[in-house]
Amino acid sequence: MCFVLVSWVARSDRPLALWYGVILGALTAAIDLGLLAASGVAFEWLFAVSNAGRVLAGALGGAVVTRPAQVAH
């Protein structure tokens, strides 16, 4: 979801797209961590891996947006 959202949001400002991706991924991870902390669920490593994946997916979405468009000949 982060990948798709960043790809859509960052199209307006391509030079900063990678940073938008990292910020959006970190924001979604922070929201998830807040919800997990509020619910009182025991810590699992899967949560940490999932949140790291969100940040990575956001950065990847930003990196895809910064690539120059390829024109078919």
LINDACOR-V343982 format. One record per residue. N is the residue number from 1. RES is the residue in one letter. SS is DSSP state (H for helix, E for strand, L for the rest). PHI is phi in whole degrees, 0 to 359 (999 if undefined). OMEGA is omega in degrees with one decimal (none if undefined). Layout:
n:N res:RES ss:SS phi:PHI omega:OMEGA
n:N res:RES ss:SS phi:PHI omega:OMEGA
This chain:
n:1 res:M ss:L phi:999 omega:179.1
n:2 res:C ss:H phi:298 omega:-179.5
n:3 res:F ss:H phi:301 omega:-178.0
n:4 res:V ss:H phi:293 omega:-178.6
n:5 res:L ss:H phi:296 omega:178.6
n:6 res:V ss:H phi:293 omega:178.3
n:7 res:S ss:H phi:301 omega:179.5
n:8 res:W ss:H phi:280 omega:-175.4
n:9 res:V ss:H phi:291 omega:-170.8
n:10 res:A ss:H phi:277 omega:-179.3
n:11 res:R ss:H phi:297 omega:-177.5
n:12 res:S ss:H phi:285 omega:-177.0
n:13 res:D ss:L phi:222 omega:-174.3
n:14 res:R ss:H phi:301 omega:-178.6
n:15 res:P ss:H phi:298 omega:-179.3
n:16 res:L ss:H phi:258 omega:-174.6
n:17 res:A ss:H phi:299 omega:179.7
n:18 res:L ss:H phi:297 omega:178.3
n:19 res:W ss:H phi:294 omega:175.3
n:20 res:Y ss:H phi:302 omega:179.6
n:21 res:G ss:H phi:296 omega:179.5
n:22 res:V ss:H phi:296 omega:-179.6
n:23 res:I ss:H phi:295 omega:-179.8
n:24 res:L ss:H phi:295 omega:176.6
n:25 res:G ss:H phi:297 omega:178.4
n:26 res:A ss:H phi:293 omega:178.8
n:27 res:L ss:H phi:294 omega:178.3
n:28 res:T ss:H phi:293 omega:176.5
n:29 res:A ss:H phi:293 omega:178.8
n:30 res:A ss:H phi:294 omega:177.5
n:31 res:I ss:H phi:297 omega:179.2
n:32 res:D ss:H phi:297 omega:178.8
n:33 res:L ss:H phi:296 omega:176.9
n:34 res:G ss:H phi:297 omega:178.0
n:35 res:L ss:H phi:294 omega:177.9
n:36 res:L ss:H phi:295 omega:179.8
n:37 res:A ss:H phi:294 omega:-179.5
n:38 res:A ss:H phi:291 omega:-178.3
n:39 res:S ss:H phi:278 omega:177.0
n:40 res:G ss:L phi:78 omega:179.2
n:41 res:V ss:L phi:287 omega:177.8
n:42 res:A ss:L phi:293 omega:-178.5
n:43 res:F ss:L phi:294 omega:174.0
n:44 res:E ss:L phi:230 omega:179.6
n:45 res:W ss:H phi:294 omega:178.1
n:46 res:L ss:H phi:298 omega:177.5
n:47 res:F ss:H phi:295 omega:179.6
n:48 res:A ss:H phi:294 omega:179.2
n:49 res:V ss:H phi:294 omega:179.5
n:50 res:S ss:H phi:297 omega:-179.5
n:51 res:N ss:H phi:289 omega:174.6
n:52 res:A ss:H phi:295 omega:177.0
n:53 res:G ss:H phi:295 omega:177.4
n:54 res:R ss:H phi:295 omega:179.0
n:55 res:V ss:H phi:295 omega:178.7
n:56 res:L ss:H phi:296 omega:178.8
n:57 res:A ss:H phi:296 omega:176.6
n:58 res:G ss:H phi:296 omega:178.6
n:59 res:A ss:H phi:295 omega:178.4
n:60 res:L ss:H phi:294 omega:176.2
n:61 res:G ss:H phi:298 omega:176.7
n:62 res:G ss:H phi:294 omega:179.1
n:63 res:A ss:H phi:294 omega:178.5
n:64 res:V ss:H phi:294 omega:-179.8
n:65 res:V ss:H phi:293 omega:-176.8
n:66 res:T ss:H phi:284 omega:178.7
n:67 res:R ss:L phi:294 omega:176.6
n:68 res:P ss:L phi:292 omega:179.5
n:69 res:A ss:L phi:292 omega:178.1
n:70 res:Q ss:L phi:261 omega:-179.1
n:71 res:V ss:L phi:260 omega:177.9
n:72 res:A ss:L phi:283 omega:-180.0
n:73 res:H ss:L phi:258 omega:none
